[in-house]
Amino acid sequence: MRKYPLNPVGYYPTFREMIEQLPAGREDKPAISWFTRKGEEHGVTLGQLREDVRNLQALLTARGLAGRHIAILGENSYEWLLVFFACTYCGSVAVCVDIEQSDDTIRQMLDMTDISGMFYSPTVEEICVQYPLPEDNAFLLSGKGASPSVADLIEEGRKIREKSPDAADTAPTPDSVASIVFTSGTTSYAKPVMLSHRAILTNASDALANVAIGEIAFTALPFYHTYGMTCSVLSMLIGKAHLYINGNLKTVMRDIQLAHPHTMLTVPLMLETIHSKMWSTAREKNMEGKLKFLFALQRILFALGLKHCGAPMTRLRESIFGGIRLIICGGAHMNREIMQQFGYMGVQVLQGYGITECAPLVSVNRNRANKLDSVGLISANSEVKIEDGEILVRGKNVMSGYYKLPQLTEEALRDGWFATGDMGYLDKDGFLFITGRKKNLIVFKNGKKLSPEKLEELIREIPLVQDVVVYGAVSGLSTDDVQVATSIYPNREKCEGMMQYEILEVIQNEINRINRSLPLYQQIQMVNIRETEFSKTALQKIKRHMI
């Protein structure tokens, strides 16, 4: 496949320089927009964004929070982004917390990262107001509550700037840590990944160098994940796109139609949902046969090099996707047939590969260099090598390390190369292919990941359980379409006199109790009671590959 030059793109060494330079000559250009629950559109220009960030960072500086660790806990919103930008502008570290985790996990994340302040949404207010902080440094992202909101703080910061326009703060450097983002791995706890200004911003610009985007983009990816922040927010702003954001999955499809974007960034689960709805609607309207014919015809036209979609395909595309012509997809493997069918409708799907420790982008397919089964070409400022089948990455985008975990950092970084734990290979054209997981991580269709050891620890506390393995059981056509399952070998002494169904009933009740404390995607869906012990190694470790 013929390669072509990278797209021209600007690079920024720090977030402060990005915020200050982006609006130059384009202050009135729309930057970020969103819709209310009633469908009312709101938004800000690049100039307004810069002014809001300046005001909020002035407030943080005045309160002594410049250069400190500040947690952000909330759903996607303009206020969430403002806090992130204000923190990085004044040299603070934005600690991005996944609010879908359990209360205990959230508290653990806050404890691990030595936070001096936090911004939270009303949905997690109970956890946050009870969390002990030095002084009174807990704030609401939006709305009314016990703490001041971002809007209140912006106004306070504006007044501070009027009195002291040159107030000193902590100027970040390219190597300063900009953000701490949590990721799950093979351990039973989330690991805090430190990402520098250089790592994040280089990665955001590298994404643009590979992929040409349109003028309007849409994302519902959570900002507390690097994919959501780096690729769907920063890349779009740097690429001068007008970005529409969504923080409520119930209104995603409505907002897509209202925004009429050219580009969307998402995970496979959403595309599979759209694809499934498309076919179910066709069956309800007795149009399934016609749709199959159209796709078969378009397949022939593609094979002949004729890629123009006819009027029926154009109408179908507009009814489903509105103006979307480009979808960038990552987080898990994407079904080839779905990508092909969307392509027949005139919607190109580009699959990429990333990992939190690489800020996250490692590779992505390009507009005119796309292999459907591949995760694309290596990004400009990254290097990849395959060592014993494992993908290793080196470059400006690689993390500074795990916060206060030097041993884990040393294990993950080998002479500057980050060991991803993913298996794969590079073909003769330089395209990267993922072949599997080196470790036991369960990866879901929505891009979320789960360490099975975390659940195994909870299940082992059940009195009747002797040994347990948690794994991802295939529940669909794709190997990535999984549900959390567990195989349990009961303690025969404690179960003496009980029938198999009685053992299952008792354990299932305990599993239900555990599930109530877990996010939905982590809940155990299938329970299997074994009659024989697990096969084990000489060190009495269960041979997982034999489950």
Salt bridges, closest charged atoms under 4 A:
GLU20 OE1 - ARG54 NH2 2.59
GLU27 OE2 - ARG50 NH2 3.77
GLU51 OE1 - ARG54 NH1 3.56
GLU51 OE2 - ARG161 NH1 2.83
ASP98 OD2 - HIS225 NE2 3.89
ASP98 OD2 - LYS448 NZ 3.65
GLU100 OE1 - LYS448 NZ 3.38
ASP104 OD1 - ARG107 NH1 3.24
ASP114 OD2 - LYS404 NZ 2.65
GLU155 OE2 - ARG158 NH2 2.39
GLU162 OE2 - ARG158 NH1 2.44
ASP169 OD1 - ARG16 NH2 2.90
ASP175 OD1 - ARG198 NH2 2.96
ASP255 OD1 - ARG254 NH2 2.80
GLU272 OE2 - LYS445 NZ 2.79
GLU288 OE2 - ARG283 NH1 3.76
GLU288 OE2 - LYS292 NZ 3.76
ASP373 OD2 - ARG336 NH1 2.85
GLU383 OE2 - ARG394 NE 3.17
GLU387 OE1 - LYS385 NZ 3.62
GLU387 OE2 - ARG414 NH1 3.41
GLU390 OE1 - ARG414 NH2 3.32
GLU390 OE1 - LYS438 NZ 2.78
ASP422 OD1 - ARG437 NH1 2.64
ASP427 OD2 - LYS371 NZ 2.66
ASP429 OD2 - LYS371 NZ 2.70
ASP429 OD2 - LYS428 NZ 3.58
GLU453 OE2 - ARG544 NH2 3.98
GLU456 OE1 - ARG460 NH2 3.89
GLU456 OE2 - ARG544 NH2 2.91
ASP467 OD2 - LYS536 NZ 2.81
GLU510 OE1 - ARG513 NH2 2.98
